[in-house]
Structures are given as C-alpha cells and as structure tokens.
Amino acid sequence: MKVLVKCFSQVKYAIGSNELTVTLKPGSNSADLETMVREQSAGALDDVTLRTAVNKHYVIEPVLLEDGDEVAFIPPVQGG
C-alpha cells in the first residue's frame, strides 16, 4: 500500500523533502511509519518530539494505515 507523508519544519529539513510517497506492508500503522521516517533522517530527528496527523486528524495512539492515507509529522512549533 502507498501512503503520502507530509513533512514540516525539522522533518522536512532532515528528510530533504516536504512530501514522500512511501510503500508499506499491509497492517502497518502510524508508529511503524514514524520509525521509518526517523531512520531515514540519519539521527537528525532523534531528540525531536513529533505530533502525528492521519488524514488531517491528530492521533495519539498508533493508527492502522490504509492505501492512500495522508500522514503528517509535525514537530513542536518554533518561534523567533
């Protein structure tokens, strides 16, 4: 199944893109996807707490993903 990943702020810079299309095994959840994104960041996200939104709704617990879902990883808001 394919899932669209939206990357914001630190995630975008760590991954090098604001969007990714990721192929996952059926039965994968949002936590599995977060682990994959963190691994792809080569440690740049190790100390960053991320909020997760699936299909534009924030989730706290891991959510089973389906083909075509949109998942956003949102780091803490930064100001200046």
MOPAC internal coordinates of N, CA, C and O (Angstrom, degrees):
PM7 1SCF
backbone

  N    0.0000 0     0.00 0     0.00 0    0    0    0
  C    1.4474 1     0.00 0     0.00 0    1    0    0
  C    1.5170 1   109.18 1     0.00 0    2    1    0
  O    1.2310 1   120.85 1   -27.78 1    3    2    1
  N    1.3177 1   115.98 1   152.22 1    3    2    1
  C    1.4686 1   120.92 1  -179.96 1    5    3    2
  C    1.5184 1   109.93 1  -113.42 1    6    5    3
  O    1.2310 1   121.92 1   -41.14 1    7    6    5
  N    1.3434 1   113.94 1   138.86 1    7    6    5
  C    1.4509 1   122.21 1  -179.06 1    9    7    6
  C    1.5237 1   107.98 1  -129.46 1   10    9    7
  O    1.2310 1   120.54 1   -40.44 1   11   10    9
  N    1.3295 1   116.57 1   139.56 1   11   10    9
  C    1.4507 1   121.95 1   176.34 1   13   11   10
  C    1.5255 1   108.35 1   -91.36 1   14   13   11
  O    1.2310 1   120.55 1   -53.23 1   15   14   13
  N    1.3240 1   116.55 1   126.77 1   15   14   13
  C    1.4631 1   121.77 1   179.06 1   17   15   14
  C    1.5203 1   108.49 1  -108.98 1   18   17   15
  O    1.2310 1   120.54 1   -55.61 1   19   18   17
  N    1.3323 1   116.57 1   124.39 1   19   18   17
  C    1.4560 1   123.06 1   175.58 1   21   19   18
  C    1.5244 1   107.32 1   -98.84 1   22   21   19
  O    1.2310 1   120.65 1   -50.44 1   23   22   21
  N    1.3230 1   116.37 1   129.56 1   23   22   21
  C    1.4622 1   121.65 1  -176.44 1   25   23   22
  C    1.5247 1   109.29 1  -117.33 1   26   25   23
  O    1.2310 1   120.59 1   -50.37 1   27   26   25
  N    1.3165 1   116.47 1   129.63 1   27   26   25
  C    1.4515 1   121.91 1  -178.72 1   29   27   26
  C    1.5275 1   110.77 1  -120.20 1   30   29   27
  O    1.2310 1   120.67 1   -30.23 1   31   30   29
  N    1.3188 1   116.32 1   149.77 1   31   30   29
  C    1.4619 1   125.27 1   171.96 1   33   31   30
  C    1.5315 1   112.03 1    48.58 1   34   33   31
  O    1.2310 1   120.07 1    60.54 1   35   34   33
  N    1.3243 1   117.48 1  -119.46 1   35   34   33
  C    1.4581 1   121.28 1  -175.47 1   37   35   34
  C    1.5236 1   112.65 1   -59.40 1   38   37   35
  O    1.2310 1   120.42 1   146.41 1   39   38   37
  N    1.3129 1   116.81 1   -33.59 1   39   38   37
  C    1.4665 1   120.21 1   179.09 1   41   39   38
  C    1.5232 1   109.56 1   -66.01 1   42   41   39
  O    1.2310 1   120.90 1   135.89 1   43   42   41
  N    1.3126 1   115.89 1   -44.11 1   43   42   41
  C    1.4700 1   121.37 1   178.80 1   45   43   42
  C    1.5316 1   110.89 1   -58.15 1   46   45   43
  O    1.2310 1   120.46 1   134.41 1   47   46   45
  N    1.3233 1   116.73 1   -45.59 1   47   46   45
  C    1.4647 1   120.24 1  -178.55 1   49   47   46
  C    1.5294 1   111.75 1   -71.11 1   50   49   47
  O    1.2310 1   120.04 1   144.59 1   51   50   49
  N    1.3186 1   117.53 1   -35.41 1   51   50   49
  C    1.4683 1   120.95 1  -179.80 1   53   51   50
  C    1.5308 1   111.71 1   -69.36 1   54   53   51
  O    1.2310 1   120.85 1   143.22 1   55   54   53
  N    1.3324 1   115.98 1   -36.78 1   55   54   53
  C    1.4647 1   121.31 1  -177.63 1   57   55   54
  C    1.5282 1   111.69 1   -88.87 1   58   57   55
  O    1.2310 1   121.13 1   151.56 1   59   58   57
  N    1.3319 1   115.45 1   -28.44 1   59   58   57
  C    1.4600 1   119.66 1  -179.66 1   61   59   58
  C    1.5132 1   113.79 1    88.59 1   62   61   59
  O    1.2310 1   120.67 1  -163.55 1   63   62   61
  N    1.3385 1   116.33 1    16.45 1   63   62   61
  C    1.4568 1   120.34 1  -179.61 1   65   63   62
  C    1.5197 1   109.23 1  -159.06 1   66   65   63
  O    1.2310 1   120.71 1   -26.74 1   67   66   65
  N    1.3312 1   116.25 1   153.26 1   67   66   65
  C    1.4663 1   118.47 1   177.10 1   69   67   66
  C    1.5291 1   112.46 1   -92.82 1   70   69   67
  O    1.2310 1   120.20 1   171.51 1   71   70   69
  N    1.3387 1   117.23 1    -8.49 1   71   70   69
  C    1.4589 1   121.97 1   176.14 1   73   71   70
  C    1.5217 1   110.25 1  -146.09 1   74   73   71
  O    1.2310 1   121.54 1   -35.01 1   75   74   73
  N    1.3134 1   114.66 1   144.99 1   75   74   73
  C    1.4676 1   121.87 1   174.38 1   77   75   74
  C    1.5182 1   108.18 1  -136.53 1   78   77   75
  O    1.2310 1   120.31 1   -35.39 1   79   78   77
  N    1.2921 1   117.01 1   144.61 1   79   78   77
  C    1.4573 1   120.96 1   168.13 1   81   79   78
  C    1.5217 1   105.98 1  -107.00 1   82   81   79
  O    1.2310 1   121.48 1   -58.46 1   83   82   81
  N    1.3229 1   114.77 1   121.54 1   83   82   81
  C    1.4633 1   120.80 1  -173.05 1   85   83   82
  C    1.5241 1   108.85 1  -117.42 1   86   85   83
  O    1.2310 1   121.04 1   -43.17 1   87   86   85
  N    1.3190 1   115.62 1   136.83 1   87   86   85
  C    1.4584 1   120.83 1   174.44 1   89   87   86
  C    1.5263 1   108.20 1   -96.73 1   90   89   87
  O    1.2310 1   120.86 1   -55.25 1   91   90   89
  N    1.3216 1   115.95 1   124.75 1   91   90   89
  C    1.4615 1   122.42 1  -178.55 1   93   91   90
  C    1.5165 1   110.60 1  -120.59 1   94   93   91
  O    1.2310 1   121.29 1   -21.57 1   95   94   93
  N    1.3234 1   115.14 1   158.43 1   95   94   93
  C    1.4564 1   120.23 1   173.82 1   97   95   94
  C    1.5266 1   108.74 1   -73.94 1   98   97   95
  O    1.2310 1   119.91 1   -35.27 1   99   98   97
  N    1.3246 1   117.78 1   144.73 1   99   98   97
  C    1.4664 1   119.58 1   173.69 1  101   99   98
  C    1.5345 1   109.27 1   -55.02 1  102  101   99
  O    1.2310 1   120.68 1   -38.77 1  103  102  101
  N    1.3253 1   116.31 1   141.23 1  103  102  101
  C    1.4582 1   120.75 1  -178.47 1  105  103  102
  C    1.5234 1   113.44 1    92.68 1  106  105  103
  O    1.2310 1   120.16 1   178.73 1  107  106  105
  N    1.3332 1   117.30 1    -1.27 1  107  106  105
  C    1.4715 1   121.01 1   178.40 1  109  107  106
  C    1.5275 1   109.35 1   -73.66 1  110  109  107
  O    1.2310 1   121.65 1   -28.62 1  111  110  109
  N    1.3365 1   114.45 1   151.38 1  111  110  109
  C    1.4584 1   118.51 1   178.92 1  113  111  110
  C    1.5288 1   110.75 1  -123.18 1  114  113  111
  O    1.2310 1   121.06 1    -1.49 1  115  114  113
  N    1.3214 1   115.57 1   178.51 1  115  114  113
  C    1.4604 1   120.66 1  -176.62 1  117  115  114
  C    1.5221 1   112.50 1   -62.90 1  118  117  115
  O    1.2310 1   119.59 1   148.08 1  119  118  117
  N    1.3182 1   118.39 1   -31.92 1  119  118  117
  C    1.4689 1   121.10 1   177.53 1  121  119  118
  C    1.5301 1   110.67 1   -67.95 1  122  121  119
  O    1.2310 1   120.34 1   140.62 1  123  122  121
  N    1.3279 1   116.96 1   -39.38 1  123  122  121
  C    1.4728 1   120.60 1   176.43 1  125  123  122
  C    1.5245 1   110.26 1   -60.31 1  126  125  123
  O    1.2310 1   120.85 1   137.53 1  127  126  125
  N    1.3290 1   115.98 1   -42.47 1  127  126  125
  C    1.4570 1   120.94 1  -179.81 1  129  127  126
  C    1.5273 1   110.81 1   -66.68 1  130  129  127
  O    1.2310 1   120.06 1   139.22 1  131  130  129
  N    1.3273 1   117.49 1   -40.78 1  131  130  129
  C    1.4685 1   120.10 1   177.95 1  133  131  130
  C    1.5265 1   110.52 1   -61.45 1  134  133  131
  O    1.2310 1   120.14 1   138.53 1  135  134  133
  N    1.3176 1   117.33 1   -41.47 1  135  134  133
  C    1.4598 1   121.18 1   177.39 1  137  135  134
  C    1.5227 1   110.31 1   -59.84 1  138  137  135
  O    1.2310 1   120.37 1   137.04 1  139  138  137
  N    1.3295 1   116.90 1   -42.96 1  139  138  137
  C    1.4658 1   121.64 1   179.63 1  141  139  138
  C    1.5341 1   110.90 1   -62.54 1  142  141  139
  O    1.2310 1   120.52 1   136.19 1  143  142  141
  N    1.3305 1   116.62 1   -43.81 1  143  142  141
  C    1.4654 1   121.15 1  -179.64 1  145  143  142
  C    1.5274 1   110.02 1   -65.78 1  146  145  143
  O    1.2310 1   120.32 1   137.10 1  147  146  145
  N    1.3296 1   116.99 1   -42.90 1  147  146  145
  C    1.4675 1   120.22 1   178.46 1  149  147  146
  C    1.5284 1   111.13 1   -61.57 1  150  149  147
  O    1.2310 1   120.07 1   138.83 1  151  150  149
  N    1.3258 1   117.47 1   -41.17 1  151  150  149
  C    1.4656 1   120.65 1   178.07 1  153  151  150
  C    1.5237 1   110.95 1   -63.37 1  154  153  151
  O    1.2310 1   120.42 1   142.53 1  155  154  153
  N    1.3036 1   116.80 1   -37.47 1  155  154  153
  C    1.4643 1   121.89 1  -179.56 1  157  155  154
  C    1.5300 1   111.85 1   -69.72 1  158  157  155
  O    1.2310 1   120.28 1   159.55 1  159  158  157
  N    1.3329 1   117.07 1   -20.45 1  159  158  157
  C    1.4672 1   120.97 1  -178.16 1  161  159  158
  C    1.5221 1   113.41 1   -82.78 1  162  161  159
  O    1.2310 1   119.98 1   178.00 1  163  162  161
  N    1.3179 1   117.64 1    -2.00 1  163  162  161
  C    1.4748 1   122.79 1   177.51 1  165  163  162
  C    1.5287 1   112.38 1    53.51 1  166  165  163
  O    1.2310 1   120.65 1  -137.94 1  167  166  165
  N    1.3365 1   116.36 1    42.06 1  167  166  165
  C    1.4539 1   120.82 1   175.82 1  169  167  166
  C    1.5134 1   115.73 1    89.93 1  170  169  167
  O    1.2310 1   119.42 1   170.73 1  171  170  169
  N    1.3221 1   118.72 1    -9.27 1  171  170  169
  C    1.4620 1   121.55 1  -177.01 1  173  171  170
  C    1.5302 1   112.56 1   -66.77 1  174  173  171
  O    1.2310 1   120.03 1   160.87 1  175  174  173
  N    1.3272 1   117.54 1   -19.13 1  175  174  173
  C    1.4645 1   120.67 1  -178.79 1  177  175  174
  C    1.5265 1   112.65 1  -109.19 1  178  177  175
  O    1.2310 1   120.40 1  -169.92 1  179  178  177
  N    1.3300 1   116.84 1    10.08 1  179  178  177
  C    1.4640 1   119.99 1  -175.38 1  181  179  178
  C    1.5243 1   113.87 1   -57.32 1  182  181  179
  O    1.2310 1   119.47 1   142.22 1  183  182  181
  N    1.3140 1   118.62 1   -37.78 1  183  182  181
  C    1.4656 1   121.74 1  -177.63 1  185  183  182
  C    1.5224 1   112.94 1  -103.86 1  186  185  183
  O    1.2310 1   120.14 1  -162.21 1  187  186  185
  N    1.3173 1   117.33 1    17.79 1  187  186  185
  C    1.4641 1   121.37 1  -176.44 1  189  187  186
  C    1.5316 1   109.24 1  -108.32 1  190  189  187
  O    1.2310 1   120.84 1   -55.27 1  191  190  189
  N    1.3242 1   116.00 1   124.73 1  191  190  189
  C    1.4610 1   121.61 1   174.73 1  193  191  190
  C    1.5182 1   107.64 1   -83.51 1  194  193  191
  O    1.2310 1   120.58 1   -49.66 1  195  194  193
  N    1.3193 1   116.49 1   130.34 1  195  194  193
  C    1.4626 1   120.66 1  -178.06 1  197  195  194
  C    1.5193 1   111.00 1  -114.99 1  198  197  195
  O    1.2310 1   120.80 1   -40.26 1  199  198  197
  N    1.3293 1   116.08 1   139.74 1  199  198  197
  C    1.4617 1   122.07 1   168.59 1  201  199  198
  C    1.5217 1   105.71 1   -92.50 1  202  201  199
  O    1.2310 1   120.92 1   -31.07 1  203  202  201
  N    1.3054 1   115.84 1   148.93 1  203  202  201
  C    1.4566 1   120.97 1  -178.86 1  205  203  202
  C    1.5208 1   109.78 1  -120.70 1  206  205  203
  O    1.2310 1   121.18 1   -45.57 1  207  206  205
  N    1.3227 1   115.34 1   134.43 1  207  206  205
  C    1.4599 1   121.31 1   173.56 1  209  207  206
  C    1.5272 1   107.60 1  -123.56 1  210  209  207
  O    1.2310 1   120.84 1   -47.30 1  211  210  209
  N    1.3163 1   116.00 1   132.70 1  211  210  209
  C    1.4600 1   121.78 1   176.48 1  213  211  210
  C    1.5231 1   106.91 1  -115.41 1  214  213  211
  O    1.2310 1   121.51 1   -59.09 1  215  214  213
  N    1.3202 1   114.72 1   120.91 1  215  214  213
  C    1.4677 1   121.24 1  -177.59 1  217  215  214
  C    1.5311 1   111.25 1    52.56 1  218  217  215
  O    1.2310 1   121.72 1  -135.18 1  219  218  217
  N    1.3452 1   114.31 1    44.82 1  219  218  217
  C    1.4714 1   124.38 1   174.70 1  221  219  218
  C    1.5233 1   114.46 1    68.77 1  222  221  219
  O    1.2310 1   120.21 1  -159.85 1  223  222  221
  N    1.3419 1   117.20 1    20.15 1  223  222  221
  C    1.4646 1   122.14 1   175.43 1  225  223  222
  C    1.5312 1   108.19 1  -124.61 1  226  225  223
  O    1.2310 1   121.07 1   -54.68 1  227  226  225
  N    1.3408 1   115.56 1   125.32 1  227  226  225
  C    1.4639 1   118.95 1   178.13 1  229  227  226
  C    1.5230 1   109.89 1   -63.02 1  230  229  227
  O    1.2310 1   121.39 1   -39.37 1  231  230  229
  N    1.3341 1   114.94 1   140.63 1  231  230  229
  C    1.4657 1   121.23 1   176.96 1  233  231  230
  C    1.5215 1   108.40 1  -126.12 1  234  233  231
  O    1.2310 1   121.00 1   -31.20 1  235  234  233
  N    1.3043 1   115.69 1   148.80 1  235  234  233
  C    1.4683 1   121.04 1   177.80 1  237  235  234
  C    1.5225 1   109.43 1  -104.36 1  238  237  235
  O    1.2310 1   120.73 1   132.06 1  239  238  237
  N    1.3122 1   116.21 1   -47.94 1  239  238  237
  C    1.4592 1   122.17 1   178.75 1  241  239  238
  C    1.5279 1   109.48 1   -89.38 1  242  241  239
  O    1.2310 1   119.97 1   -23.86 1  243  242  241
  N    1.3320 1   117.67 1   156.14 1  243  242  241
  C    1.4698 1   119.42 1   175.78 1  245  243  242
  C    1.5337 1   111.18 1   -57.98 1  246  245  243
  O    1.2310 1   121.37 1   -41.34 1  247  246  245
  N    1.3268 1   114.99 1   138.66 1  247  246  245
  C    1.4630 1   122.46 1  -178.57 1  249  247  246
  C    1.5211 1   108.60 1  -116.00 1  250  249  247
  O    1.2310 1   120.66 1   -46.14 1  251  250  249
  N    1.3294 1   116.34 1   133.86 1  251  250  249
  C    1.4563 1   121.22 1   175.47 1  253  251  250
  C    1.5248 1   108.17 1   -63.55 1  254  253  251
  O    1.2310 1   120.49 1   -50.67 1  255  254  253
  N    1.3194 1   116.67 1   129.33 1  255  254  253
  C    1.4677 1   121.17 1  -177.51 1  257  255  254
  C    1.5185 1   110.93 1   -95.78 1  258  257  255
  O    1.2310 1   121.90 1   -28.19 1  259  258  257
  N    1.3368 1   113.96 1   151.81 1  259  258  257
  C    1.4614 1   120.91 1   178.24 1  261  259  258
  C    1.5222 1   109.24 1  -125.10 1  262  261  259
  O    1.2310 1   120.87 1   -20.73 1  263  262  261
  N    1.3112 1   115.93 1   159.27 1  263  262  261
  C    1.4549 1   121.36 1   178.67 1  265  263  262
  C    1.5211 1   110.18 1   -54.14 1  266  265  263
  O    1.2310 1   120.67 1   -49.97 1  267  266  265
  N    1.3338 1   116.33 1   130.03 1  267  266  265
  C    1.4538 1   121.55 1   177.62 1  269  267  266
  C    1.5195 1   115.16 1    90.69 1  270  269  267
  O    1.2310 1   119.97 1   177.08 1  271  270  269
  N    1.3350 1   117.65 1    -2.92 1  271  270  269
  C    1.4663 1   119.73 1   178.38 1  273  271  270
  C    1.5210 1   110.69 1   -64.38 1  274  273  271
  O    1.2310 1   121.30 1   -24.99 1  275  274  273
  N    1.3362 1   115.11 1   155.01 1  275  274  273
  C    1.4542 1   122.68 1   174.08 1  277  275  274
  C    1.5292 1   107.50 1  -113.83 1  278  277  275
  O    1.2310 1   120.99 1   -55.17 1  279  278  277
  N    1.3198 1   115.72 1   124.83 1  279  278  277
  C    1.4606 1   121.13 1  -179.42 1  281  279  278
  C    1.5217 1   108.31 1  -120.77 1  282  281  279
  O    1.2310 1   121.12 1   -49.88 1  283  282  281
  N    1.3299 1   115.47 1   130.12 1  283  282  281
  C    1.4617 1   120.68 1   178.35 1  285  283  282
  C    1.5210 1   108.79 1  -115.49 1  286  285  283
  O    1.2310 1   120.96 1   -44.40 1  287  286  285
  N    1.3272 1   115.77 1   135.60 1  287  286  285
  C    1.4543 1   122.14 1   174.21 1  289  287  286
  C    1.5249 1   107.39 1  -109.92 1  290  289  287
  O    1.2310 1   121.27 1   -61.86 1  291  290  289
  N    1.3170 1   115.18 1   118.14 1  291  290  289
  C    1.4575 1   120.89 1  -171.40 1  293  291  290
  C    1.5276 1   109.61 1  -120.35 1  294  293  291
  O    1.2310 1   120.48 1   -63.19 1  295  294  293
  N    1.3352 1   116.69 1   116.81 1  295  294  293
  C    1.4575 1   120.23 1   177.37 1  297  295  294
  C    1.5330 1   110.51 1   -77.71 1  298  297  295
  O    1.2310 1   120.14 1    -8.43 1  299  298  297
  N    1.3364 1   117.35 1   171.57 1  299  298  297
  C    1.4570 1   119.56 1   178.15 1  301  299  298
  C    1.5287 1   111.20 1   -57.13 1  302  301  299
  O    1.2310 1   120.98 1   -31.75 1  303  302  301
  N    1.3194 1   115.73 1   148.25 1  303  302  301
  C    1.4645 1   121.08 1   178.62 1  305  303  302
  C    1.5167 1   108.96 1   -66.33 1  306  305  303
  O    1.2310 1   120.97 1   -44.32 1  307  306  305
  N    1.3236 1   115.75 1   135.68 1  307  306  305
  C    1.4545 1   121.23 1   178.90 1  309  307  306
  C    1.5060 1   107.98 1  -113.72 1  310  309  307
  O    1.2310 1   121.09 1   -32.93 1  311  310  309
  N    1.2940 1   115.52 1   147.07 1  311  310  309
  C    1.4530 1   119.63 1   179.07 1  313  311  310
  C    1.5165 1   111.05 1  -132.75 1  314  313  311
  O    1.2310 1   121.83 1    -2.42 1  315  314  313
  N    1.2677 1   114.10 1   177.58 1  315  314  313
  C    1.4541 1   115.67 1   179.85 1  317  315  314
  C    1.4993 1   111.69 1  -170.24 1  318  317  315
  O    1.2310 1   120.10 1   180.00 1  319  318  317

